[in-house]
């Protein structure tokens, strides 16, 4: 009879290959997510490069007080939340629509069209996309001003100093880059639905639209809820490249493109204010954590089976 100690050793050795496979991801998670948490106390210090991290004077909540006394706190919070809400709602609807259309096109057409047209933008960096957008919106040589507005008899627009169109521009560029990648999950979920359900519905006389609304969408409910909860967890985080590279860091657009991530970057690189940047980052993390708990609490009350925890 093997002893309990021997059995425990066998289990550890049996799980060793899986542990080694997961080790690079675990190391990355520790380095990228956990070690930086050590710097949280910088939000409560008047950081001095001469005195160093540990020698700098404690300032209490002075960094937070200065942050929230300026209009920047309201602007970056408003922009971060509203843009992410738009990305979640519009992005989810568009990703599901694209996934349904791709599944209806057939395998050959789906492979050629999907890989070439939908996935390619996701492989481009925001720097490249920023220059592509600039080629469209440049006031002097841009495609929109010279080929579209001039043909319609409309005066050219100075896009990088006009705030009005930029919320729509940001959302359109985000969707163009990410919609193909986001739809992959929904395509996989749709592919997993039992085809006999659709066959039975077709025999009963259900149209294609009725099959989508009565079968496909209800079957995607758990996937939508899970992905939405994960997105809400990052609702206080913005895609830095999108809000920095695409508007070309134009100061005239800060009112509609300033988010918490760009604020922290500018606080570090331009103002060299480490304490306020750390305060903004801590504020971002705490509110994001609270939003995840609140969203999961609501889902658990409405439909406990789809809650994350």
Rosetta silent file (secondary structure, phi, psi, omega in degrees, C-alpha in Angstrom):
SEQUENCE: XXXXXXXXXXXXXXXXXXXXXXXXXXXXXXXXXXXXXXXXXXXXXXXXXXXXXXXXXXXXXXXXXXXXXXXXXXXXXXXXXXXXXXXXXXXXXXXXXXXXXXXXXXXXXXXXXXXXXXXXXXXXXXXXXXXXXXXXXXXXXXXXXXXXXXXXXXXXXXXXXXXXXXXXXXXXXXXXXXXXXXXXXXXXXXXXXXXXXXXXXXXXXXXXXXXXXXXXXXXXXXXXXXXXXXXXXXXXXXXXXXXXXXXXXXXXXXXXXXXXXXXXXXXXXXXXXXXXXXXXXXXXXXXXXXXXXXXXXXXXXXXXXXXXX
SCORE:     score description
SCORE:     0.000 S_00000001
   1 L     0.000  122.208  178.990    0.000    0.000    0.000 S_00000001
   2 L   -69.875  140.896  179.086    1.527    3.363   -1.041 S_00000001
   3 L   -76.338  165.334  178.429    1.775    5.884    1.735 S_00000001
   4 H   -63.113  -36.258 -179.369    0.122    9.313    1.621 S_00000001
   5 H   -64.716  -42.352  178.853    3.567   10.938    1.368 S_00000001
   6 H   -64.564  -41.965  179.080    4.472    8.826   -1.684 S_00000001
   7 H   -61.554  -41.182  179.211    1.130    9.615   -3.351 S_00000001
   8 H   -62.552  -39.657  178.513    1.680   13.363   -2.783 S_00000001
   9 H   -64.992  -41.238  179.183    5.112   13.182   -4.451 S_00000001
  10 H   -62.026  -41.332  179.408    3.665   11.352   -7.458 S_00000001
  11 H   -63.310  -41.242 -179.811    0.982   14.008   -7.866 S_00000001
  12 H   -64.037  -42.464  179.425    3.585   16.789   -7.728 S_00000001
  13 H   -69.631  -33.101  179.289    5.729   15.105  -10.377 S_00000001
  14 H   -67.354  -32.486 -179.961    2.663   14.387  -12.529 S_00000001
  15 H   -89.236   -4.052 -177.047    1.766   18.099  -12.509 S_00000001
  16 H   -60.446  -44.706  178.993    5.356   19.251  -13.091 S_00000001
  17 H   -59.488  -41.026  179.137    5.100   19.416  -16.942 S_00000001
  18 H   -65.762  -37.436  178.319    1.943   21.527  -16.695 S_00000001
  19 H   -64.815  -41.113  179.132    3.625   23.789  -14.151 S_00000001
  20 H   -65.448  -36.411  177.917    6.636   24.258  -16.448 S_00000001
  21 H   -64.650  -40.469 -178.227    4.339   25.124  -19.353 S_00000001
  22 H   -80.505  -12.154 -173.315    2.578   27.747  -17.227 S_00000001
  23 H   -58.820  -45.592  178.467    5.821   29.076  -15.722 S_00000001
  24 H   -58.124  -41.279  178.109    6.575   31.754  -18.392 S_00000001
  25 H   -65.546  -39.291  178.645    3.062   33.164  -18.002 S_00000001
  26 H   -65.042  -43.651  178.793    3.337   33.131  -14.207 S_00000001
  27 H   -61.511  -43.997  178.530    6.716   34.911  -14.336 S_00000001
  28 H   -61.506  -41.955 -179.388    5.298   37.538  -16.696 S_00000001
  29 H   -62.967  -42.753 -179.779    2.281   38.034  -14.420 S_00000001
  30 H   -65.296  -46.376 -177.654    4.486   38.505  -11.353 S_00000001
  31 H   -68.205  -42.103 -172.210    6.878   40.925  -13.090 S_00000001
  32 H   -86.015  -29.336 -172.618    4.221   42.914  -14.936 S_00000001
  33 H  -112.318  -35.120 -172.330    1.363   42.931  -12.411 S_00000001
  34 H   -98.257  -43.095  179.196    2.582   42.217   -8.901 S_00000001
  35 H   -61.374  -40.637  177.821    6.057   43.714   -8.569 S_00000001
  36 H   -61.633  -19.793  178.291    4.853   47.188   -9.722 S_00000001
  37 H   -63.780  -19.192  177.936    2.364   47.145   -6.818 S_00000001
  38 H   -61.790  -27.071 -177.673    5.375   47.783   -4.600 S_00000001
  39 H   -85.888    9.739 -178.944    5.388   51.366   -5.914 S_00000001
  40 H   -59.639  -35.725 -175.289    1.887   52.167   -4.635 S_00000001
  41 H   -67.728  -11.645  176.030    3.305   54.137   -1.712 S_00000001
  42 H   -63.875  -23.804  178.257    4.764   56.676   -4.191 S_00000001
  43 H   -65.957  -17.885 -177.898    1.243   58.098   -4.429 S_00000001
  44 H  -110.332   17.912 -178.844    1.672   59.262   -0.842 S_00000001
  45 E  -125.467  151.611  170.824    5.154   60.744   -1.255 S_00000001
  46 E   -91.901   85.840 -168.887    6.634   63.981   -2.527 S_00000001
  47 E   -67.003  134.140  176.073    9.068   62.154   -4.764 S_00000001
  48 E  -126.987  129.462 -178.918   12.491   63.661   -5.259 S_00000001
  49 L   -63.630  -31.922 -179.219   14.986   62.207   -7.699 S_00000001
  50 L   -70.897  -44.726 -176.743   17.841   63.301   -5.427 S_00000001
  51 L   -78.487  -23.652 -179.890   16.416   61.690   -2.268 S_00000001
  52 H    85.423  179.837 -175.899   15.236   58.556   -4.055 S_00000001
  53 H   -64.704  -48.354 -174.354   12.159   56.404   -3.463 S_00000001
  54 H   -81.827  -26.342 -177.799   12.742   55.644    0.193 S_00000001
  55 H   -86.840  -13.378 -179.047   14.276   58.978    1.148 S_00000001
  56 E   -65.826  150.170 -177.623   11.537   61.178   -0.314 S_00000001
  57 E   -73.772  144.422  174.742    9.239   62.937    2.149 S_00000001
  58 E   -73.829  137.486 -179.655    5.766   61.602    2.886 S_00000001
  59 L  -118.872    3.276 -179.886    3.031   63.931    1.637 S_00000001
  60 L    65.267 -129.230 -178.870   -0.082   62.047    2.775 S_00000001
  61 L   -98.911   20.156 -177.070   -3.022   62.697    0.465 S_00000001
  62 H   -62.235  -38.572  179.590   -1.526   65.884   -1.016 S_00000001
  63 H   -64.650  -40.466  178.041   -1.081   64.286   -4.460 S_00000001
  64 H   -68.004  -39.582 -179.335   -4.725   63.187   -4.515 S_00000001
  65 H   -62.981  -43.794  178.814   -5.870   66.583   -3.283 S_00000001
  66 H   -66.199  -38.482 -178.951   -3.968   68.380   -6.043 S_00000001
  67 H   -62.426  -46.695 -173.899   -5.232   65.888   -8.631 S_00000001
  68 H   -84.050   -9.947  174.680   -8.900   66.310   -7.783 S_00000001
  69 H   -79.272  -20.649  179.296   -8.730   70.084   -7.418 S_00000001
  70 L   -89.851  161.420  178.545   -7.898   70.436  -11.103 S_00000001
  71 H   -74.365  -12.927 -178.806  -10.360   69.912  -13.937 S_00000001
  72 H   -61.029  -36.196 -178.734   -8.079   67.187  -15.299 S_00000001
  73 H   -61.383  -44.469  179.776   -9.500   64.612  -12.871 S_00000001
  74 H   -67.822  -42.694 -177.163  -13.031   65.113  -14.172 S_00000001
  75 H   -64.245  -48.624 -176.210  -11.964   65.217  -17.834 S_00000001
  76 H   -70.291  -33.688  177.286   -9.847   62.060  -17.747 S_00000001
  77 H   -68.002  -46.289  179.240  -12.417   60.145  -15.661 S_00000001
  78 H   -59.670  -50.037 -177.615  -15.295   61.168  -17.927 S_00000001
  79 H   -63.277  -44.186 -178.267  -13.422   60.327  -21.114 S_00000001
  80 H   -61.000  -46.919 -176.850  -12.092   56.993  -19.838 S_00000001
  81 H   -69.960  -47.282 -175.458  -15.494   55.750  -18.663 S_00000001
  82 H   -66.941  -42.006  177.875  -17.581   57.036  -21.598 S_00000001
  83 H   -63.286  -44.161 -179.265  -15.191   55.779  -24.268 S_00000001
  84 H   -66.897  -35.640  174.187  -14.949   52.355  -22.640 S_00000001
  85 H   -62.311  -42.721  176.675  -18.733   52.144  -22.312 S_00000001
  86 H   -62.589  -42.365  178.968  -18.975   52.932  -26.006 S_00000001
  87 H   -63.300  -41.139 -177.892  -16.339   50.317  -26.824 S_00000001
  88 H   -66.896  -50.493 -174.839  -18.129   47.686  -24.712 S_00000001
  89 H   -70.584  -57.403 -176.859  -21.649   48.328  -26.036 S_00000001
  90 H   -67.202  -40.042 -179.585  -20.922   49.144  -29.681 S_00000001
  91 H   -63.837  -39.937  179.201  -17.996   46.721  -29.858 S_00000001
  92 H   -65.704  -45.194  179.360  -20.035   43.810  -28.502 S_00000001
  93 H   -61.348  -47.010 -178.500  -22.913   44.437  -30.919 S_00000001
  94 H   -67.218  -39.746 -179.569  -20.577   44.773  -33.911 S_00000001
  95 H   -64.434  -41.189  177.940  -18.469   41.748  -32.923 S_00000001
  96 H   -66.051  -42.407  179.474  -21.567   39.533  -32.626 S_00000001
  97 H   -61.855  -44.394  178.981  -22.920   40.846  -35.943 S_00000001
  98 H   -64.722  -41.818  179.477  -19.599   40.186  -37.691 S_00000001
  99 H   -61.785  -43.051  179.234  -19.356   36.710  -36.134 S_00000001
 100 H   -64.283  -44.241 -179.711  -22.865   35.795  -37.308 S_00000001
 101 H   -64.212  -40.872  179.758  -22.171   37.085  -40.834 S_00000001
 102 H   -64.272  -39.117  179.226  -18.862   35.212  -41.028 S_00000001
 103 H   -68.883  -26.471 -179.981  -20.531   31.969  -39.928 S_00000001
 104 H   -83.691  -18.019 -175.432  -23.217   32.441  -42.591 S_00000001
 105 H   -75.098  -25.228 -175.756  -20.729   33.077  -45.413 S_00000001
 106 L   102.240  157.429 -169.964  -19.314   29.575  -45.462 S_00000001
 107 H   -64.456  -46.377 -175.166  -15.870   28.256  -44.630 S_00000001
 108 H   -64.906  -48.615  179.840  -13.974   29.152  -47.829 S_00000001
 109 H   -65.108  -39.107 -177.600  -15.242   32.709  -48.057 S_00000001
 110 H   -62.315  -44.228 -177.745  -14.874   33.162  -44.298 S_00000001
 111 H   -63.496  -48.080 -177.185  -11.207   32.125  -44.276 S_00000001
 112 H   -67.030  -49.701 -175.607  -10.188   34.380  -47.167 S_00000001
 113 H   -70.265  -43.884 -174.970  -12.239   37.420  -46.187 S_00000001
 114 H   -65.040  -47.882 -177.398  -11.763   37.155  -42.432 S_00000001
 115 H   -65.723  -40.849 -174.541   -7.991   36.765  -42.466 S_00000001
 116 H   -78.629  -42.544 -169.315   -7.364   39.479  -45.028 S_00000001
 117 H   -97.813  -35.328 -172.901   -9.881   42.146  -44.078 S_00000001
 118 H   -97.772  -38.425 -176.065  -10.700   41.724  -40.405 S_00000001
 119 L   -85.341  -25.760 -177.606   -7.591   40.350  -38.714 S_00000001
 120 H   -57.556  -46.370 -179.989   -4.973   42.440  -40.521 S_00000001
 121 H   -58.014  -32.537 -178.686   -5.757   45.740  -38.687 S_00000001
 122 H   -68.113  -21.152 -179.613   -5.290   44.000  -35.341 S_00000001
 123 H   -85.495  -11.292 -179.587   -1.716   43.127  -36.317 S_00000001
 124 L   -84.307  144.880  176.169   -0.800   46.771  -36.970 S_00000001
 125 L   -78.365  160.641  179.053    0.691   48.897  -34.210 S_00000001
 126 H   -66.175  -25.100  177.098   -1.015   52.086  -33.072 S_00000001
 127 H   -64.022  -46.765  178.839    1.924   54.070  -34.455 S_00000001
 128 H   -63.743  -45.514 -179.484    1.178   52.787  -37.972 S_00000001
 129 H   -64.103  -36.047  176.993   -2.560   53.299  -37.522 S_00000001
 130 H   -59.413  -40.628  178.997   -1.919   56.822  -36.231 S_00000001
 131 H   -73.428  -32.162  175.449   -0.139   57.695  -39.484 S_00000001
 132 H   -64.158  -45.528  177.243   -2.887   56.048  -41.554 S_00000001
 133 H   -62.333  -39.369  178.968   -5.482   58.199  -39.790 S_00000001
 134 H   -62.844  -36.553  177.354   -3.224   61.223  -40.278 S_00000001
 135 H   -64.203  -29.194  177.251   -3.110   60.502  -44.025 S_00000001
 136 H   -81.403  -36.858 -167.929   -6.908   60.704  -44.045 S_00000001
 137 H  -107.230   -1.144  178.823   -7.327   63.716  -41.765 S_00000001
 138 L   -55.493  132.903 -173.988   -4.340   65.949  -42.520 S_00000001
 139 L   -63.666  -31.723 -174.604   -5.665   69.476  -43.072 S_00000001
 140 L   -96.593  -44.851 -173.793   -3.534   70.142  -46.188 S_00000001
 141 L  -118.312    6.293 -175.859   -3.008   66.817  -47.939 S_00000001
 142 L   -67.100  149.661 -178.013   -5.522   64.520  -46.229 S_00000001
 143 H   -63.571  -39.944 -176.349   -7.835   62.303  -48.254 S_00000001
 144 H   -64.262  -48.178 -178.140  -10.997   63.495  -46.469 S_00000001
 145 H   -68.289  -42.157 -172.498  -10.422   67.210  -47.092 S_00000001
 146 H   -86.245  -30.293 -174.513   -9.075   66.894  -50.642 S_00000001
 147 H  -107.735  -23.515 -177.134  -11.134   64.036  -52.082 S_00000001
 148 H  -108.055  -58.688 -176.130  -14.407   64.052  -50.149 S_00000001
 149 H   -65.882  -40.258  179.765  -15.158   67.476  -48.701 S_00000001
 150 L   -64.842  -37.942  177.892  -13.841   69.374  -51.734 S_00000001
 151 L   -64.290  -35.611 -179.727  -15.983   67.229  -54.060 S_00000001
 152 L   -84.727   -1.421  179.763  -19.047   68.017  -51.950 S_00000001
 153 L    76.065   23.823 -179.429  -18.228   71.721  -51.899 S_00000001
 154 L  -101.091  140.785  179.809  -17.562   71.743  -48.133 S_00000001
 155 L   -63.672  144.714  177.685  -14.753   73.811  -46.635 S_00000001
 156 L   -59.637  149.988 -178.516  -11.718   71.860  -45.378 S_00000001
 157 L  -112.571  135.722  173.506  -11.689   71.007  -41.683 S_00000001
 158 L   -85.152   88.118 -169.363   -8.694   71.332  -39.373 S_00000001
 159 H   -62.947  -35.506 -174.451   -9.289   67.913  -37.824 S_00000001
 160 H   -85.963    9.553  172.048   -6.487   68.013  -35.258 S_00000001
 161 H  -132.570    8.268  179.105   -7.757   71.224  -33.689 S_00000001
 162 L  -114.487  115.510 -172.466  -11.510   70.530  -33.866 S_00000001
 163 L   -78.953  -28.128 -171.933  -12.794   68.498  -30.916 S_00000001
 164 L   -51.443  -50.360 -175.101  -16.348   67.770  -32.130 S_00000001
 165 L   -76.973  -11.088 -167.283  -15.707   64.824  -34.510 S_00000001
 166 H   -70.501  -34.226  173.903  -13.109   63.054  -32.371 S_00000001
 167 H   -56.028  -42.394  178.494  -15.342   60.888  -30.156 S_00000001
 168 H   -68.329  -40.037  179.811  -16.752   59.327  -33.341 S_00000001
 169 H   -62.515  -44.735 -179.353  -13.277   59.080  -34.918 S_00000001
 170 H   -60.736  -45.474 -178.659  -11.847   57.339  -31.850 S_00000001
 171 H   -65.596  -42.367 -179.709  -14.686   54.797  -31.758 S_00000001
 172 H   -63.121  -45.544 -179.761  -14.488   54.099  -35.517 S_00000001
 173 H   -64.116  -41.322  178.146  -10.712   53.569  -35.410 S_00000001
 174 H   -60.447  -46.586 -179.234  -11.041   51.312  -32.346 S_00000001
 175 H   -64.240  -42.161 -179.446  -13.692   49.183  -34.038 S_00000001
 176 H   -60.259  -38.184 -177.787  -11.710   48.948  -37.264 S_00000001
 177 H   -78.965  -38.023 -166.865   -8.659   47.647  -35.415 S_00000001
 178 H  -107.410  -14.769 -170.483  -10.281   45.336  -32.865 S_00000001
 179 H   -64.754  -36.475 -179.694  -13.602   44.104  -34.234 S_00000001
 180 H   -65.427  -43.571  179.420  -12.107   41.183  -36.176 S_00000001
 181 H   -66.921  -41.053 -179.133  -10.177   39.850  -33.191 S_00000001
 182 H   -65.639  -32.346 -177.141  -13.134   40.284  -30.814 S_00000001
 183 H   -72.668  -15.209 -178.871  -15.465   38.395  -33.139 S_00000001
 184 H   -60.425  -43.197 -178.674  -13.277   35.259  -32.996 S_00000001
 185 H   -61.895  -42.913 -178.981  -14.625   34.335  -29.548 S_00000001
 186 H   -70.411  -34.156  175.486  -18.217   34.712  -30.702 S_00000001
 187 H   -63.246  -40.556  178.114  -17.513   32.729  -33.863 S_00000001
 188 H   -64.303  -40.379  179.240  -16.168   29.903  -31.725 S_00000001
 189 H   -66.057  -40.611  179.029  -19.259   30.044  -29.504 S_00000001
 190 H   -66.139  -40.092  179.807  -21.585   29.991  -32.522 S_00000001
 191 H   -63.830  -25.059  179.935  -19.680   27.069  -34.046 S_00000001
 192 L   -83.418   -5.732  178.567  -20.270   25.130  -30.819 S_00000001
 193 L   -74.361  135.850 -178.803  -24.060   25.400  -31.050 S_00000001
 194 L   -61.031  121.217 -177.476  -25.715   22.107  -32.014 S_00000001
 195 H   -66.732  -22.603  179.819  -26.634   22.329  -35.721 S_00000001
 196 H   -65.119  -25.729  177.663  -29.640   20.062  -35.186 S_00000001
 197 H   -65.202  -42.669  178.160  -31.339   22.942  -33.329 S_00000001
 198 H   -67.571  -38.234  179.396  -31.157   25.084  -36.477 S_00000001
 199 H   -64.168  -42.239  178.171  -32.337   22.189  -38.626 S_00000001
 200 H   -64.291  -39.667  178.938  -35.339   21.640  -36.379 S_00000001
 201 H   -65.683  -39.599  179.077  -36.129   25.373  -36.457 S_00000001
 202 H   -65.371  -39.102  177.766  -35.886   25.430  -40.265 S_00000001
 203 H   -63.313  -35.620  179.046  -38.256   22.453  -40.516 S_00000001
 204 L   -77.572   -1.101  175.669  -40.721   24.356  -38.295 S_00000001
 205 L    94.529   12.806  179.953  -40.581   27.263  -40.747 S_00000001
 206 L   -72.319  134.396  176.271  -38.301   29.647  -38.830 S_00000001
 207 L   -76.346  171.661 -179.518  -36.612   32.255  -40.996 S_00000001
 208 H   -62.536  -39.952  179.153  -32.908   33.002  -40.774 S_00000001
 209 H   -67.121  -37.679  177.045  -33.546   36.128  -38.687 S_00000001
 210 H   -65.426  -37.920  177.418  -35.802   34.186  -36.336 S_00000001
 211 H   -64.700  -38.312  179.875  -33.069   31.557  -35.899 S_00000001
 212 H   -65.533  -47.636 -174.515  -30.570   34.309  -35.052 S_00000001
 213 H   -79.744  -25.735 -177.103  -32.799   36.020  -32.474 S_00000001
 214 H   -99.572  -19.890 -177.039  -34.351   32.875  -30.992 S_00000001
 215 H  -119.538  -59.195 -172.598  -31.371   30.489  -31.050 S_00000001
 216 H   -62.215  -54.049 -175.847  -28.000   32.151  -31.702 S_00000001
 217 H   -63.751  -44.470  175.629  -28.293   35.199  -29.448 S_00000001
 218 H   -60.710  -35.558  179.223  -29.740   33.332  -26.424 S_00000001
 219 H   -69.284  -22.747 -179.575  -26.980   30.729  -26.770 S_00000001
 220 L   -88.455    0.201 -173.567  -24.367   33.514  -26.697 S_00000001
 221 H   -56.445  -49.793 -176.997  -25.685   34.972  -23.443 S_00000001
 222 H   -64.304  -37.736  178.177  -23.098   33.411  -21.122 S_00000001
 223 H   -65.551  -43.205 -179.973  -20.223   34.384  -23.441 S_00000001
 224 H   -62.879  -44.536 -178.574  -21.458   37.967  -23.691 S_00000001
 225 H   -63.406  -44.916 -178.876  -21.861   38.269  -19.911 S_00000001
 226 H   -62.863  -47.932 -179.313  -18.395   36.860  -19.205 S_00000001
 227 H   -66.839  -34.531  178.484  -16.630   39.080  -21.739 S_00000001
 228 H   -67.318  -41.739  177.478  -18.606   42.136  -20.606 S_00000001
 229 H   -61.947  -40.408  177.953  -17.640   41.553  -16.980 S_00000001
 230 H   -66.462  -36.087  178.381  -13.999   41.274  -18.001 S_00000001
 231 H   -69.650  -38.084  177.922  -14.299   44.491  -19.998 S_00000001
 232 H   -63.199  -32.815  177.064  -15.918   46.293  -17.069 S_00000001
 233 L   -62.131  -22.861  178.906  -12.920   45.272  -15.013 S_00000001
 234 L  -113.685   24.005 -177.073  -10.796   47.370  -17.360 S_00000001
 235 L   -70.121  -19.557  178.140  -13.277   50.206  -17.815 S_00000001
 236 L   -96.938   10.075  175.231  -10.902   52.556  -16.001 S_00000001
 237 L  -116.170  141.134  178.955   -8.057   51.607  -18.324 S_00000001
 238 L  -120.804  159.567  176.871   -7.714   52.957  -21.834 S_00000001
 239 L   -76.749  107.463 -173.288   -5.690   51.855  -24.836 S_00000001
 240 H   -57.486  -44.377 -178.107   -2.745   54.235  -24.580 S_00000001
 241 H   -60.533  -39.185 -179.345   -1.804   53.962  -28.268 S_00000001
 242 H   -63.057  -45.315 -174.382   -5.321   54.802  -29.400 S_00000001
 243 H   -88.660   -8.297  179.055   -5.599   57.969  -27.330 S_00000001
 244 H  -108.773  -47.684 -175.127   -2.007   59.122  -27.783 S_00000001
 245 L   -79.576  -41.887 -175.956   -0.908   58.112  -31.286 S_00000001
 246 L   -65.474  -44.856  176.019   -4.135   58.540  -33.244 S_00000001
 247 L   -78.428    4.683  179.138   -4.781   62.181  -32.152 S_00000001
 248 L    58.405   31.724  178.352   -1.046   62.824  -32.692 S_00000001
 249 L    53.130   36.806 -178.969   -0.754   64.139  -29.104 S_00000001
 250 L   -74.042  123.401 -179.394   -2.540   67.310  -30.164 S_00000001
 251 H   -65.057  -27.913 -179.723   -2.982   69.663  -27.204 S_00000001
 252 H   -68.547  -17.088 -176.389   -6.148   71.135  -28.741 S_00000001
 253 H  -103.375    4.058 -176.082   -7.817   67.720  -28.412 S_00000001
 254 H   -57.012  -32.064 -177.031   -6.953   67.008  -24.758 S_00000001
 255 H   -63.499  -27.007 -178.123  -10.511   67.792  -23.687 S_00000001
 256 H  -116.012   -6.047 -179.112  -11.854   64.796  -25.653 S_00000001
 257 H  -121.079   -4.847  179.740   -8.798   62.514  -25.831 S_00000001
 258 L   -75.827  120.435  175.641   -7.264   62.832  -22.359 S_00000001
 259 L  -122.277  176.995 -176.966   -7.677   59.579  -20.414 S_00000001
 260 H   -62.456  -39.845 -178.218   -6.112   58.321  -17.198 S_00000001
 261 H   -65.905  -43.939  178.508   -3.376   56.443  -19.056 S_00000001
 262 H   -69.382  -32.133  178.067   -2.330   59.417  -21.181 S_00000001
 263 H   -65.304  -44.185  178.598   -2.512   61.659  -18.112 S_00000001
 264 H   -62.264  -42.069  179.615   -0.134   59.395  -16.190 S_00000001
 265 H   -62.836  -46.753 -179.349    2.246   59.300  -19.157 S_00000001
 266 H   -67.623  -34.108  177.199    2.237   63.070  -19.565 S_00000001
 267 H   -62.621  -34.213 -179.862    2.617   63.521  -15.828 S_00000001
 268 H   -82.404  -47.130 -170.786    5.782   61.411  -15.943 S_00000001
 269 H   -84.246  -33.083 -175.124    7.329   62.454  -19.260 S_00000001
 270 L  -103.776  -40.492 -178.765    6.358   66.113  -19.492 S_00000001
 271 L   -96.594  -16.612 -178.241    5.733   67.280  -15.918 S_00000001
 272 L    56.132   35.585 -179.735    8.093   64.797  -14.217 S_00000001
 273 L  -103.409   89.769 -176.111    5.536   64.516  -11.385 S_00000001
 274 H   -67.470  -41.478 -177.292    5.957   60.932  -10.174 S_00000001
 275 H   -62.277  -45.974 -179.348    3.764   61.367   -7.077 S_00000001
 276 H   -69.035  -36.568  177.164    0.728   62.674   -8.945 S_00000001
 277 H   -63.298  -41.322  177.495    1.125   60.039  -11.671 S_00000001
 278 H   -65.834  -37.403  177.685    1.215   57.314   -9.000 S_00000001
 279 H   -64.025  -42.118  178.169   -1.865   58.844   -7.353 S_00000001
 280 H   -65.101  -39.234  178.231   -3.736   58.789  -10.669 S_00000001
 281 H   -66.282  -40.282  178.128   -2.696   55.161  -11.247 S_00000001
 282 H   -66.544  -41.051  175.583   -3.828   54.102   -7.766 S_00000001
 283 H   -58.745  -42.422  178.996   -7.134   55.919   -8.264 S_00000001
 284 H   -61.851  -45.195 -177.103   -7.546   54.074  -11.556 S_00000001
 285 H   -68.189  -43.622 -177.166   -6.918   50.665   -9.982 S_00000001
 286 H   -65.252  -45.384 -179.401   -9.181   51.150   -6.963 S_00000001
 287 H   -66.814  -39.087  176.878  -12.175   52.385   -8.959 S_00000001
 288 H   -61.243  -41.484  178.215  -11.703   49.592  -11.521 S_00000001
 289 H   -62.819  -42.838  179.704  -11.658   46.999   -8.724 S_00000001
 290 H   -64.740  -39.670  179.840  -14.848   48.443   -7.202 S_00000001
 291 H   -65.364  -37.205  177.307  -16.589   48.413  -10.594 S_00000001
 292 H   -62.988  -46.244  179.483  -15.727   44.734  -11.113 S_00000001
 293 H   -61.800  -43.458 -178.994  -17.195   43.823   -7.729 S_00000001
 294 H   -65.086  -44.757 -179.482  -20.328   45.899   -8.373 S_00000001
 295 H   -64.625  -42.394  178.943  -20.899   44.464  -11.863 S_00000001
 296 H   -66.371  -35.740  177.645  -20.389   40.898  -10.671 S_00000001
 297 H   -62.581  -42.663  179.341  -22.743   41.515   -7.726 S_00000001
 298 H   -64.987  -44.634  179.793  -25.485   42.690  -10.092 S_00000001
 299 H   -63.551  -40.147  179.530  -24.982   39.715  -12.431 S_00000001
 300 H   -63.188  -34.408  178.486  -25.027   37.301   -9.478 S_00000001
 301 H   -72.560  -36.286 -177.357  -28.367   38.756   -8.339 S_00000001
 302 H   -83.644  -46.686 -177.678  -29.900   38.560  -11.822 S_00000001
 303 L  -147.030   90.782 -171.824  -28.322   35.338  -13.096 S_00000001
 304 H   -61.480  -26.803 -176.571  -26.022   33.596  -10.631 S_00000001
 305 H   -67.932  -25.763 -177.285  -24.871   30.986  -13.182 S_00000001
 306 H   -98.641    3.213  178.893  -23.121   33.611  -15.308 S_00000001
 307 L   -73.464  148.730  179.351  -21.322   35.429  -12.464 S_00000001
 308 L   -72.792  -36.397 -179.467  -17.524   35.222  -12.382 S_00000001
 309 L  -154.111    0.000    0.000  -17.395   34.619   -8.612 S_00000001
